[in-house]
């Protein structure tokens, strides 16, 4: 089983790094001899032990290569069918679906949709909504602010808070 190539794995190099120079050279020679010629030459017992773990890797890579070469001889992937190929052949398994009216549906009465915008300028409606929300805000009284602070268990003085946030003038404690 002579070949021109074989796969050298990094695990083979790691095995060779553990040996001294003479055994490393012998291991490389034995690996190449087996990889190219398929023959296991006479070597030291240490090299034979290492080769017993390397031989299955070389054999599996060679068999994968041979299988890919054999598959390549089959001609590759079959060509795709053109979309117009099936127009000549009718499909016998298709049946026409008959539609039946649903008798359980009642006629719905049309109601005008109040959500539709009747005017052409939609931006004005958005501005009106914003103005309504802005006008709807009312500053809390000092009493309401103090109740809220107590309710939320904040450690803040209501008068100081209202002064900082410009709710009161800070002197009389009255809301501006």
Secondary structure as GFF3:
##gff-version 3
##sequence-region A 1 176
A	DSSP	alpha_helix	10	17	.	.	.	ID=ss1
A	DSSP	alpha_helix	21	37	.	.	.	ID=ss2
A	DSSP	alpha_helix	45	72	.	.	.	ID=ss3
A	DSSP	three_ten_helix	85	87	.	.	.	ID=ss4
A	DSSP	alpha_helix	122	135	.	.	.	ID=ss5
A	DSSP	alpha_helix	142	151	.	.	.	ID=ss6
A	DSSP	alpha_helix	158	164	.	.	.	ID=ss7
###
